[in-house]
């Protein structure tokens, strides 16, 4: 969905306030339904990490990857 020009014209602080309001509204909305293949993959990964927690990333490694280092 393309952003309306009125939203694009907002200053960054107002855009952040809008995103926050939308995020808060989502928290009180009906649950989002995920496709069955995505649910299966999510459960598979959770089970894999429960059986071997060493496969998870620590916060430092996570941010290193996010930052592209």
RODO-423414 format. One record per residue: residue number from 1; residue in three letters; x, y, z of N, C-alpha, C in turn. Coordinates in Angstrom, 3 decimals. Example, Ala and Ser with C-alpha at 12.3 -4.5 7.8 and 13.67 -1.06 7.14 Angstrom:
2
+-----+-----+----------+----------+----------+----------+----------+----------+----------+----------+----------+
:   n : res :      n_x :      n_y :      n_z :     ca_x :     ca_y :     ca_z :      c_x :      c_y :      c_z :
+-----+-----+----------+----------+----------+----------+----------+----------+----------+----------+----------+
:   1 : ALA :   13.190 :   -5.690 :    7.800 :   12.300 :   -4.500 :    7.800 :   13.200 :   -3.300 :    7.800 :
:   2 : SER :   12.850 :   -2.250 :    7.080 :   13.670 :   -1.060 :    7.140 :   12.900 :    0.030 :    7.870 :
+-----+-----+----------+----------+----------+----------+----------+----------+----------+----------+----------+
//
This chain:
69
+-----+-----+----------+----------+----------+----------+----------+----------+----------+----------+----------+
:   n : res :      n_x :      n_y :      n_z :     ca_x :     ca_y :     ca_z :      c_x :      c_y :      c_z :
+-----+-----+----------+----------+----------+----------+----------+----------+----------+----------+----------+
:   1 : UNK :    0.850 :   -1.161 :    0.000 :    0.000 :    0.000 :    0.000 :    0.905 :    1.236 :    0.000 :
:   2 : UNK :    0.786 :    2.077 :   -0.986 :    1.616 :    3.280 :   -1.037 :    1.197 :    4.287 :    0.040 :
:   3 : UNK :    2.176 :    5.034 :    0.519 :    1.887 :    6.053 :    1.525 :    1.214 :    7.262 :    0.892 :
:   4 : UNK :    0.191 :    7.774 :    1.510 :   -0.415 :    9.009 :    1.011 :    0.594 :   10.162 :    1.130 :
:   5 : UNK :    0.484 :   11.115 :    0.257 :    1.396 :   12.263 :    0.272 :    1.328 :   13.010 :    1.603 :
:   6 : UNK :    0.155 :   13.025 :    2.224 :    0.031 :   13.723 :    3.508 :    0.904 :   13.075 :    4.583 :
:   7 : UNK :    1.040 :   11.750 :    4.514 :    1.900 :   11.047 :    5.464 :    3.369 :   11.296 :    5.117 :
:   8 : UNK :    3.700 :   11.245 :    3.839 :    5.078 :   11.495 :    3.421 :    5.551 :   12.881 :    3.845 :
:   9 : UNK :    4.636 :   13.834 :    3.890 :    4.994 :   15.215 :    4.205 :    5.176 :   15.459 :    5.708 :
:  10 : UNK :    4.794 :   14.505 :    6.529 :    4.908 :   14.689 :    7.976 :    6.362 :   14.759 :    8.407 :
:  11 : UNK :    6.653 :   15.520 :    9.463 :    8.004 :   15.505 :   10.015 :    8.266 :   14.147 :   10.689 :
:  12 : UNK :    9.538 :   13.774 :   10.836 :    9.867 :   12.458 :   11.404 :    9.189 :   12.169 :   12.744 :
:  13 : UNK :    9.086 :   13.169 :   13.605 :    8.462 :   12.946 :   14.921 :    7.000 :   12.530 :   14.769 :
:  14 : UNK :    6.294 :   13.158 :   13.841 :    4.887 :   12.812 :   13.615 :    4.747 :   11.439 :   12.958 :
:  15 : UNK :    5.674 :   11.107 :   12.069 :    5.645 :    9.771 :   11.461 :    5.847 :    8.711 :   12.538 :
:  16 : UNK :    6.777 :    8.947 :   13.443 :    7.011 :    7.994 :   14.521 :    5.786 :    7.876 :   15.418 :
:  17 : UNK :    5.135 :    8.988 :   15.713 :    3.918 :    8.953 :   16.528 :    2.824 :    8.153 :   15.819 :
:  18 : UNK :    2.719 :    8.305 :   14.496 :    1.722 :    7.554 :   13.723 :    2.017 :    6.061 :   13.753 :
:  19 : UNK :    3.274 :    5.707 :   13.558 :    3.668 :    4.289 :   13.604 :    3.368 :    3.704 :   14.981 :
:  20 : UNK :    3.676 :    4.453 :   16.016 :    3.413 :    3.990 :   17.378 :    1.920 :    3.784 :   17.610 :
:  21 : UNK :    1.122 :    4.722 :   17.132 :   -0.336 :    4.588 :   17.292 :   -0.863 :    3.356 :   16.549 :
:  22 : UNK :   -0.351 :    3.118 :   15.351 :   -0.779 :    1.937 :   14.586 :   -0.341 :    0.668 :   15.302 :
:  23 : UNK :    0.888 :    0.645 :   15.790 :    1.414 :   -0.531 :   16.500 :    0.570 :   -0.811 :   17.745 :
:  24 : UNK :    0.257 :    0.232 :   18.516 :   -0.568 :    0.054 :   19.714 :   -1.959 :   -0.453 :   19.357 :
:  25 : UNK :   -2.512 :    0.024 :   18.244 :   -3.821 :   -0.435 :   17.808 :   -3.779 :   -1.913 :   17.420 :
:  26 : UNK :   -2.693 :   -2.328 :   16.780 :   -2.551 :   -3.742 :   16.414 :   -2.546 :   -4.635 :   17.655 :
:  27 : UNK :   -1.954 :   -4.143 :   18.724 :   -1.875 :   -4.932 :   19.952 :   -3.249 :   -5.219 :   20.535 :
:  28 : UNK :   -4.213 :   -4.368 :   20.257 :   -5.555 :   -4.568 :   20.805 :   -6.528 :   -5.119 :   19.764 :
:  29 : UNK :   -6.040 :   -5.374 :   18.556 :   -6.884 :   -5.903 :   17.488 :   -7.011 :   -7.414 :   17.609 :
:  30 : UNK :   -7.838 :   -7.962 :   16.774 :   -7.980 :   -9.416 :   16.707 :   -6.643 :  -10.024 :   16.266 :
:  31 : UNK :   -6.356 :  -11.237 :   16.705 :   -5.099 :  -11.877 :   16.311 :   -4.970 :  -11.983 :   14.792 :
:  32 : UNK :   -3.751 :  -11.891 :   14.331 :   -3.466 :  -12.023 :   12.903 :   -3.311 :  -13.511 :   12.588 :
:  33 : UNK :   -3.961 :  -13.959 :   11.545 :   -3.843 :  -15.353 :   11.135 :   -2.653 :  -15.512 :   10.200 :
:  34 : UNK :   -1.800 :  -16.470 :   10.519 :   -0.660 :  -16.766 :    9.667 :   -0.971 :  -17.985 :    8.813 :
:  35 : UNK :   -0.419 :  -18.041 :    7.618 :   -0.604 :  -19.237 :    6.790 :   -0.018 :  -20.464 :    7.495 :
:  36 : UNK :   -0.576 :  -21.612 :    7.230 :   -0.158 :  -22.831 :    7.928 :    1.320 :  -23.150 :    7.720 :
:  37 : UNK :    1.869 :  -22.858 :    6.525 :    3.287 :  -23.154 :    6.318 :    4.181 :  -22.253 :    7.176 :
:  38 : UNK :    3.766 :  -21.008 :    7.415 :    4.544 :  -20.121 :    8.276 :    4.447 :  -20.565 :    9.734 :
:  39 : UNK :    3.262 :  -20.995 :   10.166 :    3.112 :  -21.519 :   11.519 :    3.962 :  -22.768 :   11.715 :
:  40 : UNK :    3.973 :  -23.639 :   10.736 :    4.780 :  -24.849 :   10.814 :    6.256 :  -24.496 :   10.972 :
:  41 : UNK :    6.745 :  -23.553 :   10.155 :    8.158 :  -23.169 :   10.211 :    8.497 :  -22.504 :   11.541 :
:  42 : UNK :    7.606 :  -21.673 :   12.046 :    7.827 :  -21.027 :   13.338 :    7.941 :  -22.076 :   14.447 :
:  43 : UNK :    7.047 :  -23.028 :   14.433 :    7.076 :  -24.098 :   15.456 :    8.305 :  -24.983 :   15.301 :
:  44 : UNK :    8.703 :  -25.246 :   14.064 :    9.898 :  -26.067 :   13.820 :   11.128 :  -25.385 :   14.388 :
:  45 : UNK :   11.249 :  -24.082 :   14.131 :   12.405 :  -23.336 :   14.630 :   12.406 :  -23.256 :   16.158 :
:  46 : UNK :   11.226 :  -23.052 :   16.750 :   11.139 :  -23.002 :   18.206 :   11.576 :  -24.325 :   18.811 :
:  47 : UNK :   11.095 :  -25.418 :   18.250 :   11.464 :  -26.738 :   18.752 :   12.963 :  -26.971 :   18.611 :
:  48 : UNK :   13.517 :  -26.563 :   17.468 :   14.955 :  -26.727 :   17.237 :   15.768 :  -25.960 :   18.291 :
:  49 : UNK :   15.356 :  -24.737 :   18.599 :   16.076 :  -23.953 :   19.604 :   15.876 :  -24.495 :   21.013 :
:  50 : UNK :   14.709 :  -25.048 :   21.286 :   14.482 :  -25.645 :   22.605 :   15.385 :  -26.849 :   22.807 :
:  51 : UNK :   15.631 :  -27.610 :   21.738 :   16.486 :  -28.791 :   21.838 :   17.967 :  -28.444 :   21.832 :
:  52 : UNK :   18.328 :  -27.335 :   21.201 :   19.737 :  -26.930 :   21.133 :   19.842 :  -25.407 :   21.194 :
:  53 : UNK :   19.838 :  -24.849 :   22.423 :   19.885 :  -23.389 :   22.576 :   21.166 :  -22.753 :   22.035 :
:  54 : UNK :   22.205 :  -23.544 :   21.812 :   23.454 :  -22.979 :   21.289 :   23.298 :  -22.489 :   19.857 :
:  55 : UNK :   22.207 :  -22.874 :   19.189 :   21.964 :  -22.409 :   17.822 :   21.444 :  -20.969 :   17.789 :
:  56 : UNK :   21.053 :  -20.450 :   18.941 :   20.525 :  -19.083 :   18.969 :   21.672 :  -18.072 :   18.978 :
:  57 : UNK :   21.348 :  -16.853 :   18.593 :   22.323 :  -15.771 :   18.583 :   22.199 :  -14.949 :   19.852 :
:  58 : UNK :   23.331 :  -14.531 :   20.387 :   23.323 :  -13.595 :   21.497 :   23.060 :  -12.196 :   20.969 :
:  59 : UNK :   22.761 :  -11.255 :   21.861 :   22.433 :   -9.902 :   21.398 :   23.570 :   -9.228 :   20.629 :
:  60 : UNK :   24.818 :   -9.447 :   21.038 :   25.931 :   -8.810 :   20.332 :   26.047 :   -9.315 :   18.900 :
:  61 : UNK :   25.929 :  -10.631 :   18.719 :   26.014 :  -11.208 :   17.375 :   24.818 :  -10.783 :   16.532 :
:  62 : UNK :   23.661 :  -10.751 :   17.143 :   22.467 :  -10.318 :   16.421 :   22.658 :   -8.916 :   15.860 :
:  63 : UNK :   23.062 :   -7.973 :   16.699 :   23.235 :   -6.598 :   16.246 :   24.384 :   -6.457 :   15.271 :
:  64 : UNK :   25.415 :   -7.270 :   15.424 :   26.517 :   -7.249 :   14.461 :   25.988 :   -7.601 :   13.079 :
:  65 : UNK :   25.129 :   -8.602 :   13.014 :   24.548 :   -9.008 :   11.729 :   23.553 :   -7.976 :   11.182 :
:  66 : UNK :   22.764 :   -7.417 :   12.067 :   21.819 :   -6.385 :   11.639 :   22.556 :   -5.193 :   11.053 :
:  67 : UNK :   23.653 :   -4.819 :   11.692 :   24.434 :   -3.671 :   11.242 :   25.295 :   -3.990 :   10.028 :
:  68 : UNK :   25.334 :   -5.279 :    9.625 :   26.063 :   -5.660 :    8.417 :   27.562 :   -5.735 :    8.601 :
:  69 : UNK :   27.997 :   -5.979 :    9.798 :   29.440 :   -6.071 :   10.040 :   29.952 :   -7.471 :    9.777 :
+-----+-----+----------+----------+----------+----------+----------+----------+----------+----------+----------+
//
